[in-house]
Amino acid sequence: MTRALALITGAASGIGRAYARRLASAHDFVLVDLRAEPLADVADELRQAGAAVESLAADLSTQDGIAKVTGRLAKGDVRLLISNAGAGGYARLADVAPEDVAPVLTLNGVAHIQLVHAALPGMLAADAGTIVTVASLLAFSAAQTNEGIPHRTLYAAAKASLVAFTRTLAVELAGTNIRTQVLCPSVVATEFNHGAGFDAPIAMTAEDVAQAGLTGLSLGETVCIPGLEDQAAVLEAFAAAETAVLNGGFRPALAARYRQPEEASDR
């Protein structure tokens, strides 16, 4: 059996590790994580399951770390990219140190886009491939004032950009055999959410999130929200609202509320 090559970031634990375990029967791997020791443990586990594994220790909040992984992707042999690495960065914007702004945005947004950009040429040449970016349900939380949601300005901004990126990319790739998906889990029972104020009873397991993502791919879902029962109807309404905003605002005349009183009375 021919085994496809999957590159997974954030592979040492949580969702990344759960994906790797589910894929081990049919895939070989390039595993990426900042933490070399737990990454080696996952690699050993997958080798025992019969997979060939390369390990890359890389910090994807830095351009050097991104370059290390994009250089590997440039070989063109990866057919499944699961861009999962991220960090919370939960804080009020005013409380974020200036030197932390770029790393948070890079790890949670920019790195994903650069990795996808590097993986695409090989997939397009083969006319085969799958791209999964892992965002968050908080990508849709900008208007929420619920005090139970953590402060998240930078994190939500990065993840919202990732949702828009992946959805738009799916339109660009229509007509090819390359599938794209953005995975938007809520709270997941991993160390990622320590310190965010979440209690375990509301958390989904990483294994369930990975199962949802892979099943969603088989269903043709570009957006996968693991806990949302009526996803198709909700996302259809969401897209309709976007269309109303886009079409309604695409006109040369000012909306009435922005006109001078005498100008409004002339119309």
N, C-alpha and C positions, 0 to 999 in steps of 0.2 A: 504494500500500500504506500502510495506517495504521501508524505507528510508535509503539509503546508507550514511555512515559517511565520510565527507570530511574534511581534515585538510588543511587550507590555511594560509600561512605566508604572512606578509605584508598586512593583511586583512583590516586594518582600513581605507584605501583610495586607489585610483588609480585602478590598474589592479586587485589587490586582492579583493577589494570591488566589482568591476564589476563582477568578477567570482562568488562571493557569491550571489549576487543578481540574476544572471542567473540560479544558481543551487538551489535556495531556494525552488522551488516547489517539488523537489524530494530528497533533501538531508538534513541531520542534519550536524552540524558543530563543529569543534574545530577551533577557530579563534586565530591567533597568531599575535601579533604586539608589538613593543616597547612601543607604546603610549596607555596607559590604557583608557583614557577618550574617544577618538574617537573610540577605539575598542568597548567600551561599547555601544556607539551610534549605530554602525553597528549591534551588537548583538541584541539590542532591535528591530531594524528594521526587522531583520530576524525572530525573535520570533513572531512578529506581522504577518509575512507571514506564520506562522505555523511550523517553524523549531525549533528543540531543539538545543541549542547553549552552548558550553563551551568556555570560554575565557582564554587565557594564555598571560600574559604580559611577553615578553622575548626579550632580546637583543641578536640577533643571530650573532653579531660580537664577542661574548664572548663564551668561552667554558661552562660557567655556564648556559648561556641562551640556548645554543644548548642542553645541558644535560636535561634541563627542558622539551624541546619539544621531544627529542628522548625518554625520559622516558614515555611520553604520547603515543608515537607511539608504544612503546614496548608492549602495551596492545594487539596489533594485530587486532584491530577492524576497523582501517581506511582503506577504500577501494579506496579513491581518495586523493592523495597528490598533492597539487598545491604549489610548493616551489617557492615563488615569491619574498620574501623579498630581498632587495638590496639597494645599495646607489652608487652614481656616483663616488666619489673619483676622479673627473676629475682634473688632474694636471700632470705636467712633473714629471718624477720619481725623478729628482734631487731636486724638490721642496716639495716632500712629507717628512714629519717629520718621523724619524725612528720609533717612537712609533705608527704611523698610518699605517704602511705597513701591519702588521698582521691583524688588524681589517678589512681593506678593502678587503684583499684576503679571509679572513674567511667569511665575510658576503656575498660576491659575488660569492664565489666558494666552499670553504670547507664546509660551513654550509649546502648547498644544498646536497652535497654528503653524509654527515653524516645523514641527515634526510631521504634520500632515503634508505640508508643502514639500518636504524632503521625500516622503514616501510616494507621492503621487506619480512621478515620472516612471518608476518601475511598474506600478500598477497599470498606468495607462498603456505602457508598452506591451504588457501582457494582456490587457483588457480584462483584468481580473483583480479583485481585491476587496477588502472590507476595512472601513475606517470607523472606529468608535472613539468618540471623545466623551469624557466623563465630566459633566457639569454638576448641577445641583438644582433641587427644587427652589432654592433661594434665588435662582436666576429670575424667578417670576415674583419676587417679593418686594420690589422697589416701593410700591404704594402701601405696604402693610405697616400698621402702627402697633401691632400686637406686641406688648412688652415681653412676651415669652420668646420672641424671635431675637437672636443675638444681634448686637451691633455688627454691621456687615458691609459697609459702604464699598470698600475696595473689593472684597470677595464677591459680592453680588454683581458689581460692575464687570468683573472679569468673567464670571460664569454666564451672565447675560450675553456678553459678546460672543462667548463660545456657542451658545444656543443659536444666535443669529448666523454665526460663521458656518456651522454645520448644516443648518437648514438651507442656507443659500448655496453652499457647496453641492448639496444634493440636487438642486435645480441645475447647476452647471454640469453635473455628471449624468444627467438624464440621457438615456440612450447608450450608456456604457454598461459594462458588467461590474462596475465598482459600486458597492453599497456604502452608505454612510448612515451613522446614527449618533445622536447625542443622548446620553443617558443622564437622567435628572432624578437621582434618588433623594429622598428626604433624609431623616436622621438614620445613620447606619451604625451598628454596634461595633465600632472600631476605635482604636486609640486616636484617630483623627478628631473625634468629637469630644475628647476629654477637655474639660475646661469651658465648654460652650454652654454649660448649664442644662444639658439634656439628661433625662432619666432613662435608664435602660428599657423600661416597659414600652416606650414609644419608638424604640429603635428597631429597624429591620436588620436582618443578618446580612453580612456581606455575600454569603452564599446565595441567598434569595435574590439579591440585587444582580449578581452575575447571571443567575438563571433567567431573570426577567430580561436582561439585556440580550442574551443569546436567543431566547424565544422571540423577543421583539424583532430581531433581525430576520428570523424565519417568517415572521408575519409582515415583513416589509415596512416596519415602523422607522421613520426618520427620527422621531422624538419618542423616547421611552421613559415613562414616569411610572416606576414599579408599583406604587400604591394606588394609582388612579384607576378606578373601575371603569368609568365611562370616558376613557381617554379620547376616543375618536370624536365623540360629540363635543367635548370640551375644547379640543384643539381645533376643530372645525369652526367653532364660535370665536375662538381666539384669532384664527386666520381671517375670519370675516371682519372682526373689529380692526385688525391691521389694514385690511383693504379699504375699509371705510375711512380710516385716518389718512391713508395714502391718497386715495382718490379725492376725498373731500378737501384736502389741503393743496392739491395740485391744480392751482388756478392762478391767474394773474391778478385778480382783484383781492383787496383786503377783505377779511371777514368784517361784518358790520360793526362788531364791538371795537375794532381798531380805527374806524373812520372818524374824522372830525364831525361834529353834529350837523354842520351845514352840508357836508358832503353826503352824509347818510340820508338827509332829507331830500336830496336831489335824485335819489335812486328809487 
